[in-house]
Amino acid sequence: MRPLLLVLLSVTIAFTVIPLSTSEGESKSEIKVFGGKLWTFEGIKSDSYEIVVKQISEEGKVLIEVYEEGSLIRAKTIAPEEKLLVYDVFDNLIFDIRVLEVNKDAGWVELEVYAGVFQVYKGALGEGESDLTEEIAGKKYKVSVKRIGYDPRNPELSEVLLYVGDEEFILQSGESEQKGLFLVEVISVFLENQKEPKATIRIYSPQIREIKKTTLSPDLKFELDLSRNKVTPEDKIIAEITLRNEGRDKARDIELEISHPRNVLLKGEAEQEMGNLMPGAEKKIEVTLLPKAIGIGDFKVKVKYYDGKGLLRTLERSEKIIVVREAKLKVESSVDRQIVQRGSEFTLTVSIKNEGDMEGRNVVVFNNLPPEFEFVQGSSEENIPEIKGGEVSEIRYVIRAKKKGEYELKGVRITYRDSHNRLKEAVSENIPMKVVGKPEISVSRDLSKETIREGGEVEVRLLIVNLGDAEARDLKLEEKIPEIAELYFNEEREENTGSLRLSLGEIPPASTQAVIYRLKFNERGNYTIGPTKVEWIDSLGKRNATTVSEDSITVKISMKKIALFLLLVALLLLILLAKSMTRREKRPRIRRRQVIIRARPKTSRGGIPKR
């Protein structure tokens, strides 16, 4: 008996195929995985491999192709009774394919397919014990022993009932059996420790699973691509239709059926024949569509073809086509007021609305002011990247009027690009503007004296000047004055209520009005005049006001009071002097005697005078 050894090499696991002795005494390293008839374009497929009957020649030979993970790894034309052996990169047998019979008229072949096997389990199990095989195509299977009929006289006749996965095996010691994709052998039955019977089991299996029939057929992939699906009536749409055969048989008698929305015209035929498409081949066609009216609809393409068995297959794709209005920008400009004063500010609002459906791009806003106006906020040129359909964009300018007169703000002009990159423009209407003059009132106060004596007077002169270029109307003056003072206008005394209020009427441009009055102070102290407030109505009817701060007045004691005070002081001094003289005359004389006191000389302790 000549043993045959198959070794599967990988990065981490090595399986050794051990030959099995069949009942005829043959060495066996493969198991049968398929036997039967296959028609042309049919095959068998496992998880990783596929064997296909591709063609039967006139000589009765068969072209067989073997694929791994979808890639062709072996192809050979063989006659009946011949074999096709397929090995992996390590020269391990994968398949042994045998052609038994060929019927070229009917178009079928009878095959037997054997797969190289590998040891996936070896171990000793007792009754009720179980274990797992090595991985087979990514899965482990349970091996369990249900019963051991041990024969102590003839152990080789002992019978074992076991399961591998869902397959049941009843074997005597030394027997093997194939079921499904498992080849199971009971090597021996023995007593462990002279008590418990156990069976030594070995299992072989190919590294494939789930063998099933397949049919070789075309696999047509269909793509539909529109150059644009949101368009205007001026646009043109290019529809690109791509067919690609990813199967292993040709697609036969391919036909296209095209349907389009009513608002879109098709340039060309709605039905087209494209013939056959071989495996791996690709065809592309372009169809031109011309939008004519606003609306939404479906562009549909249906593909019909036949496979190798003459069965009709259908594919369908659709894309929506939206025909909309082209971008159309409208610009309007407005001001918050059309009559303004010189030097004042007003707001100009520019509103840009897209009345179309497509976006307007690269919008440039041109706003050129007359030289009598200037921008406070904004500039003569502004940019907006895009304005979408139906949207409104606003720009607000703050503008100052520099000179009196009547003017016209020219319309704001915009330029933009539509969806076809065409340059378009729009202009708003002109806006009339009137710039009126502005009265500018200046008020000053002048005092004749800031320091006076009691009973003295101060002349107050208020000077009101209109430095502007418009008349100031309804001029009113109010000035705070000390209530203790006497108020005189034009040599006439007026009632003093503590506030001077006058209505001065109008002051034309470059004109001056003076208000003069006198205040007499009879009591000394410190007093203030003001503040002063002047109000007027300008050319727009708006009341304005300006103020002047306070001025101080010091009132000192009068000269008469000082003279009287000095006279009283002098009189008092004279009286005191007279009294002093009178007392001196009446005082008696006192005789004075001179007394001379001599000092005694100092002596030392011994009584001797010190020198």
C-alpha positions in Angstrom: 0.0 0.0 0.0 1.5 3.3 -1.1 0.7 6.1 1.2 -0.2 9.6 -0.1 0.6 12.6 2.0 -0.9 16.0 1.5 0.3 19.0 3.5 -1.5 22.3 3.7 0.9 25.1 4.6 -0.2 28.3 6.1 1.2 31.0 8.5 0.2 29.3 11.7 -1.5 25.9 11.0 -0.4 22.8 9.2 -2.8 19.9 8.4 -1.5 16.5 7.5 -3.6 14.2 5.3 -3.2 10.6 6.4 -4.3 8.0 3.9 -7.2 5.8 4.7 -7.5 2.2 3.8 -10.8 1.5 2.1 -12.5 -1.9 2.1 -10.8 -2.7 -1.2 -7.4 -1.9 0.4 -6.9 1.4 -1.5 -5.2 4.4 -0.1 -7.6 7.4 -0.1 -6.6 11.1 0.3 -9.7 12.7 -1.2 -13.5 12.4 -0.8 -16.3 12.7 -3.4 -18.1 16.0 -3.1 -20.2 15.9 -6.2 -21.5 13.5 -8.8 -24.1 14.2 -11.5 -25.0 16.1 -14.6 -24.2 19.7 -15.3 -25.5 21.7 -18.2 -23.5 24.2 -20.1 -23.1 27.4 -18.0 -23.9 25.4 -14.9 -21.5 24.5 -12.1 -21.0 23.7 -8.5 -20.0 26.2 -5.8 -18.7 26.1 -2.3 -17.9 29.0 0.0 -14.7 29.9 -1.8 -14.5 27.9 -5.0 -16.7 27.4 -8.1 -16.4 24.8 -10.9 -18.2 25.7 -14.2 -18.9 23.8 -17.4 -18.2 26.6 -19.8 -18.4 24.9 -23.2 -18.8 21.6 -25.1 -16.9 21.3 -28.4 -18.0 19.5 -31.5 -15.4 16.8 -30.6 -17.2 16.2 -27.4 -14.6 17.8 -25.2 -15.5 20.0 -22.2 -14.1 23.3 -21.2 -14.1 23.5 -17.4 -13.2 26.6 -15.5 -12.3 26.8 -11.7 -12.7 30.1 -9.8 -11.4 31.0 -6.3 -13.1 34.0 -4.7 -14.4 35.0 -8.1 -11.0 34.9 -9.9 -10.2 32.3 -12.5 -7.4 30.0 -11.2 -7.6 27.0 -13.7 -9.2 26.3 -17.1 -8.8 23.2 -19.2 -10.5 21.3 -22.0 -10.7 17.6 -21.3 -12.3 14.6 -22.9 -14.4 11.8 -21.2 -12.4 9.6 -18.8 -9.8 12.4 -18.3 -9.1 14.3 -15.2 -8.6 18.0 -14.3 -6.4 18.3 -11.1 -6.4 21.6 -9.3 -3.7 22.4 -6.7 -3.2 25.3 -4.4 0.0 27.4 -4.3 1.6 24.8 -1.9 0.9 22.0 -4.4 -1.9 20.6 -2.2 -4.7 19.0 -4.1 -7.9 21.0 -4.0 -10.1 19.2 -6.7 -9.9 16.1 -8.8 -12.5 16.7 -11.6 -13.4 13.7 -13.8 -15.6 13.7 -16.9 -17.6 10.5 -17.1 -19.9 11.2 -20.0 -20.6 14.0 -22.5 -23.8 14.6 -24.5 -23.0 17.5 -26.8 -26.4 17.4 -28.5 -28.3 17.8 -25.2 -25.6 20.1 -23.8 -24.8 18.3 -20.5 -21.8 16.6 -18.9 -21.7 14.0 -16.2 -19.0 14.8 -13.7 -17.5 13.5 -10.5 -15.7 15.9 -8.3 -13.3 14.8 -5.5 -11.8 17.2 -2.9 -8.5 16.8 -1.2 -9.0 16.0 2.5 -7.1 17.0 5.6 -7.2 15.6 9.1 -9.3 17.8 11.2 -9.6 15.7 14.3 -8.0 12.9 16.2 -8.7 11.9 19.8 -10.1 9.3 22.2 -13.6 9.8 23.6 -15.7 7.8 26.0 -19.5 7.5 26.1 -21.2 10.9 26.6 -17.9 12.8 25.9 -17.5 15.4 23.1 -14.9 17.6 21.5 -14.4 20.1 18.6 -12.7 19.7 15.3 -10.2 22.1 13.9 -11.7 25.0 11.9 -13.2 23.9 8.5 -13.9 26.9 6.3 -13.9 29.1 9.3 -16.2 26.8 11.5 -15.6 24.2 14.1 -17.9 21.1 14.4 -18.8 19.1 17.5 -17.7 15.4 17.7 -19.7 13.4 20.3 -19.8 9.7 21.2 -23.3 8.5 22.2 -22.6 4.8 22.8 -19.8 2.3 22.7 -20.7 -1.4 22.4 -17.5 -2.9 23.7 -16.8 -6.6 23.0 -14.2 -7.8 25.5 -13.5 -11.0 23.6 -13.2 -9.4 20.2 -12.5 -5.6 20.7 -12.2 -5.2 16.9 -15.9 -6.0 16.7 -16.8 -3.3 19.2 -19.4 -0.8 17.7 -19.4 2.9 18.2 -22.3 5.4 17.7 -21.0 8.9 17.2 -22.0 12.3 15.6 -20.0 14.8 13.7 -22.1 17.9 13.4 -25.5 16.6 12.4 -24.1 13.5 10.6 -24.5 10.1 12.4 -21.9 7.4 12.1 -22.1 3.7 13.3 -18.7 2.1 12.9 -16.8 -0.9 14.2 -13.2 -0.6 15.2 -11.0 -0.2 12.1 -13.9 1.0 9.9 -14.4 4.3 8.1 -17.3 6.0 6.4 -18.0 9.2 4.4 -21.1 11.2 4.9 -21.5 14.6 3.5 -18.1 16.3 3.6 -16.8 14.2 6.6 -14.7 11.0 6.4 -14.8 9.4 9.8 -12.6 6.5 10.9 -12.7 4.6 14.2 -9.1 3.5 14.7 -9.6 1.4 17.8 -11.8 0.6 20.8 -10.1 0.0 24.2 -10.7 0.0 28.0 -9.1 2.8 29.9 -7.8 1.7 33.3 -9.5 -1.7 32.6 -12.9 -0.1 33.3 -14.2 2.6 30.9 -14.4 1.9 27.1 -13.1 4.5 24.8 -12.8 4.9 21.0 -9.9 6.5 19.1 -11.5 8.6 16.3 -9.9 10.3 13.3 -11.9 12.7 11.0 -10.9 14.0 7.6 -12.6 16.8 5.7 -11.9 19.1 2.7 -11.6 22.8 3.5 -14.9 23.6 1.7 -18.5 23.6 2.7 -22.0 24.0 1.3 -21.5 22.5 -2.2 -24.4 23.6 -4.4 -25.3 23.9 -8.1 -24.9 27.3 -9.8 -25.7 28.6 -13.3 -23.2 30.6 -15.3 -25.0 33.7 -16.4 -24.4 37.3 -17.3 -24.5 39.9 -14.6 -25.4 43.2 -16.2 -24.7 46.4 -14.2 -26.5 49.5 -15.3 -25.6 53.1 -14.4 -27.5 56.3 -15.4 -25.8 59.7 -15.0 -27.3 63.1 -15.9 -25.0 66.0 -16.5 -27.5 68.2 -14.6 -30.9 67.4 -13.2 -31.9 71.0 -12.2 -31.9 73.0 -15.3 -33.6 75.9 -17.1 -35.4 75.9 -20.5 -32.2 77.2 -22.1 -30.1 74.2 -20.9 -29.1 71.0 -22.5 -28.9 67.7 -20.5 -26.5 64.8 -21.4 -27.7 61.5 -20.1 -24.9 58.9 -20.0 -26.0 55.3 -19.9 -23.3 52.7 -18.9 -23.8 48.9 -19.2 -21.1 46.6 -17.8 -21.2 42.8 -17.8 -19.8 41.5 -14.5 -21.0 38.0 -15.1 -19.3 35.0 -16.8 -21.6 34.7 -19.8 -22.6 37.2 -22.5 -25.7 39.3 -22.2 -27.7 38.8 -25.5 -29.9 41.0 -27.5 -29.7 44.1 -25.3 -32.4 46.7 -25.8 -32.9 50.2 -24.3 -36.3 51.8 -23.8 -36.2 55.5 -22.9 -39.1 57.6 -21.5 -38.9 61.2 -20.6 -41.1 64.0 -19.0 -43.4 65.9 -21.3 -41.6 69.2 -20.7 -38.4 67.7 -22.0 -37.6 66.7 -25.6 -35.5 63.6 -26.4 -33.0 64.1 -29.2 -32.8 60.7 -30.8 -34.6 57.4 -30.7 -36.6 56.3 -27.6 -35.8 52.6 -28.4 -32.3 51.4 -29.2 -30.7 48.0 -29.8 -27.2 47.4 -28.4 -26.5 43.8 -29.4 -24.5 41.5 -27.1 -22.2 42.3 -24.3 -19.4 39.8 -23.4 -18.2 39.2 -19.9 -16.0 42.0 -18.6 -17.1 44.3 -21.4 -18.6 47.7 -21.1 -20.8 49.9 -23.4 -21.6 53.6 -23.0 -24.1 55.7 -24.9 -25.1 59.4 -24.6 -28.6 60.7 -25.0 -29.3 64.5 -25.4 -32.4 66.0 -23.6 -33.7 69.5 -24.3 -35.9 71.1 -21.5 -38.7 73.2 -22.9 -41.0 74.2 -20.0 -41.0 74.6 -16.3 -41.9 71.4 -14.4 -40.7 68.2 -12.7 -40.7 64.7 -14.2 -38.9 61.3 -14.3 -36.4 60.3 -16.9 -36.5 56.5 -17.1 -34.3 54.0 -18.9 -35.2 50.3 -19.1 -32.7 47.7 -20.2 -33.8 44.2 -21.5 -31.5 41.3 -22.3 -31.4 37.5 -22.5 -29.2 35.1 -20.6 -27.6 31.9 -21.8 -30.8 29.9 -21.1 -32.9 32.4 -23.1 -34.5 33.9 -20.0 -35.5 37.6 -20.3 -34.0 39.9 -17.7 -35.0 43.5 -17.1 -33.2 46.4 -15.4 -34.6 49.9 -14.8 -33.2 53.2 -13.6 -34.8 56.7 -13.3 -33.7 60.2 -12.4 -35.8 63.3 -11.7 -35.4 66.3 -14.0 -36.4 69.6 -12.6 -36.9 72.4 -15.1 -36.9 75.8 -13.3 -36.7 79.5 -14.1 -33.3 81.1 -14.7 -31.8 83.4 -12.1 -33.4 86.9 -12.3 -32.3 89.5 -9.9 -34.4 92.6 -9.2 -32.9 95.6 -7.3 -34.8 98.2 -5.4 -33.4 101.1 -3.3 -35.1 103.3 -0.7 -34.2 106.0 1.8 -35.6 106.5 5.3 -36.3 110.2 4.4 -35.9 112.3 1.3 -35.5 115.7 3.0 -32.5 116.0 5.1 -30.4 118.7 6.7 -26.9 119.6 5.6 -24.5 117.6 7.7 -27.1 115.1 8.8 -27.1 111.3 8.0 -29.7 109.1 6.4 -30.0 105.4 5.5 -30.2 104.0 2.0 -31.4 100.4 1.8 -30.7 98.3 -1.3 -32.9 95.2 -1.6 -31.9 92.5 -4.2 -34.5 89.7 -4.8 -33.9 86.7 -7.0 -37.2 86.1 -8.8 -35.9 83.0 -10.5 -35.2 79.5 -9.2 -31.5 79.2 -10.0 -28.9 81.0 -8.0 -27.4 84.3 -9.1 -23.6 84.2 -8.5 -20.8 86.8 -8.1 -23.2 89.7 -7.4 -21.5 93.1 -7.5 -23.4 96.2 -6.2 -22.3 99.6 -7.6 -23.6 102.7 -5.7 -22.1 105.9 -7.1 -23.1 109.0 -5.0 -23.1 112.6 -6.1 -20.1 114.6 -4.8 -22.4 116.4 -2.3 -22.8 113.2 -0.4 -20.4 110.8 1.3 -20.5 107.3 2.8 -20.4 106.9 6.6 -21.1 103.2 6.4 -20.7 101.1 3.2 -18.8 101.8 0.0 -19.4 102.4 -3.7 -18.8 98.7 -4.5 -20.1 95.7 -2.5 -19.9 91.9 -3.3 -22.3 89.1 -2.6 -21.2 85.6 -3.4 -24.6 84.3 -4.4 -28.3 84.8 -4.0 -30.4 81.6 -4.2 -33.8 81.4 -6.0 -36.5 83.2 -4.0 -34.1 84.7 -1.6 -33.7 88.5 -0.8 -30.4 90.1 0.2 -30.2 93.6 1.7 -27.4 96.2 2.0 -27.7 99.2 4.2 -25.7 102.3 3.6 -25.4 105.3 6.0 -24.9 108.5 4.0 -24.1 112.1 5.0 -25.4 115.1 3.1 -22.6 117.7 2.8 -24.2 120.6 0.9 -27.6 122.4 0.7 -29.6 121.8 -2.5 -31.8 119.5 -4.5 -30.2 116.3 -5.9 -31.0 112.9 -7.4 -29.4 109.7 -6.2 -28.7 107.6 -9.2 -30.2 104.1 -9.3 -28.0 101.3 -7.8 -26.6 99.0 -10.5 -25.9 95.3 -9.9 -24.2 92.7 -12.1 -24.3 88.9 -11.7 -23.7 85.6 -13.4 -26.6 83.2 -14.1 -26.4 79.4 -14.2 -24.8 79.5 -17.7 -22.2 81.9 -16.4 -23.7 84.7 -18.5 -23.2 88.3 -17.2 -26.4 90.1 -16.5 -27.3 93.4 -14.7 -30.2 95.2 -13.1 -30.7 98.9 -12.0 -33.0 100.4 -9.4 -34.8 103.7 -9.9 -33.4 107.1 -9.1 -34.3 108.7 -5.8 -34.8 112.5 -5.5 -33.2 114.1 -2.4 -33.6 117.6 -0.9 -30.9 118.9 1.4 -32.0 121.9 3.4 -29.9 124.3 5.4 -29.2 124.1 9.1 -29.4 126.9 11.5 -26.4 126.9 13.9 -27.1 129.0 17.0 -24.2 130.3 19.1 -24.9 132.0 22.5 -22.5 133.9 24.6 -22.8 135.9 27.8 -20.8 139.0 28.8 -20.9 140.7 32.3 -20.0 144.3 32.8 -18.5 143.5 36.2 -17.8 140.4 38.2 -17.2 142.2 41.5 -19.4 145.1 42.8 -20.3 146.8 46.1 -23.7 146.7 47.7 -26.2 148.8 45.8 -24.2 148.4 42.6 -25.4 147.1 39.2 -24.2 144.6 36.7 -25.1 144.8 33.0 -25.6 141.4 31.4 -25.3 141.2 27.6 -26.4 137.9 25.8 -25.3 137.6 22.2 -27.2 135.1 20.0 -25.7 134.5 16.5 -27.0 132.2 13.7 -23.9 130.8 12.0 -25.8 128.4 9.8 -27.4 128.7 6.4 -31.1 128.4 7.4 -33.4 130.5 9.5 -33.9 129.6 13.2 -37.6 130.0 14.1 -39.5 130.5 17.3 -36.4 131.3 19.3 -36.8 131.2 23.0 -34.4 132.1 25.8 -34.5 131.2 29.4 -31.8 132.3 31.9 -31.6 131.7 35.7 -30.9 134.9 37.7 -30.7 135.6 41.5 -34.1 136.4 42.9 -32.6 138.8 45.4 -31.4 141.1 42.6 -33.5 143.9 41.1 -34.2 143.4 37.3 -34.1 146.3 34.9 -34.9 146.4 31.2 -34.5 149.8 29.4 -34.4 151.7 32.7 -37.6 150.1 33.9 -37.7 147.7 36.7 -39.3 144.3 36.0 -40.6 141.7 38.3 -37.8 139.1 39.2 -39.1 135.5 39.4 -35.7 134.0 39.4 -35.8 133.2 35.7 -35.6 135.4 32.7 -37.8 134.1 29.8 -38.0 135.8 26.4 -39.4 134.9 23.0 -37.1 136.3 20.3 -38.9 135.2 17.1 -36.7 134.3 14.1 -33.0 134.8 13.4 -32.0 134.6 9.7 -28.7 133.1 8.6 -25.6 135.2 9.5 -27.7 137.3 11.8 -27.3 138.4 15.5 -29.6 139.2 18.3 -28.6 140.8 21.6 -30.4 140.7 24.9 -29.3 143.4 27.5 -30.5 143.8 31.0 -29.3 145.0 34.4 -29.2 143.5 37.9 -28.9 145.6 41.1 -27.6 143.8 44.2 -28.4 145.5 47.6 -26.9 142.7 49.7 -23.4 141.4 49.8 -22.7 137.8 48.9 -21.7 135.4 46.0 -24.3 134.9 43.2 -24.5 133.1 39.9 -26.2 134.0 36.6 -27.2 131.0 34.4 -27.3 128.4 33.2 -28.9 129.8 30.0 -30.9 127.7 27.6 -31.8 128.8 24.0 -34.3 126.8 21.9 -35.3 127.1 18.3 -37.0 125.3 15.4 -34.9 124.3 12.4 -35.9 124.0 8.7 -37.3 120.5 9.3 -39.5 121.6 12.1 -37.3 120.0 14.7 -36.7 121.8 18.0 -33.1 122.2 18.9 -31.4 123.7 22.0 -28.1 124.9 23.3 -27.0 126.1 26.7 -24.5 128.5 28.3 -22.9 127.7 31.6 -23.1 129.8 34.8 -21.1 133.0 35.5 -20.3 134.2 39.1 -20.8 137.7 40.7 -19.3 138.8 44.0 -21.1 141.6 45.9 -19.0 143.3 48.6 -19.9 145.7 51.4 -20.6 149.3 50.4 -18.2 152.2 51.0 -20.7 154.2 53.1 -20.9 151.2 55.6 -17.1 151.1 55.7 -16.8 154.8 56.4 -19.5 154.7 59.1 -17.7 151.7 60.7 -14.4 153.6 60.7 -16.1 156.7 62.2 -17.6 154.6 65.0 -14.2 152.9 65.6 -12.5 156.4 65.8 -15.1 157.7 68.1 -14.8 154.7 70.4 -11.0 155.2 70.6 -11.4 158.9 71.5 -13.8 158.0 74.3 -11.4 155.4 75.7 -8.5 157.9 75.5 -10.5 160.5 77.4 -11.4 158.2 80.2 -7.8 157.2 80.5 -6.6 160.8 80.9 -9.2 161.5 83.6 -8.1 158.5 85.7 -4.4 159.6 85.6 -5.2 163.1 87.0 -7.0 161.8 90.1 -4.3 159.1 91.1 -2.2 160.3 94.3 1.7 160.7 94.2 3.9 158.0 95.8 7.3 159.0 97.3 10.1 156.9 96.1 13.1 156.0 98.3 16.3 154.5 97.0 17.5 151.4 98.9 20.9 150.2 98.3 21.5 146.5 99.1 25.1 145.3 99.1 25.9 141.7 98.5 28.1 139.8 101.0 31.2 138.1 99.6 31.1 134.3 99.3 33.5 132.4 101.7 35.0 128.9 101.7 34.3 126.3 104.3 37.2 127.6 106.4 35.9 131.0 106.6 38.4 132.5 104.3 37.0 134.6 101.6 37.2 133.3 98.0 39.1 135.2 95.6 
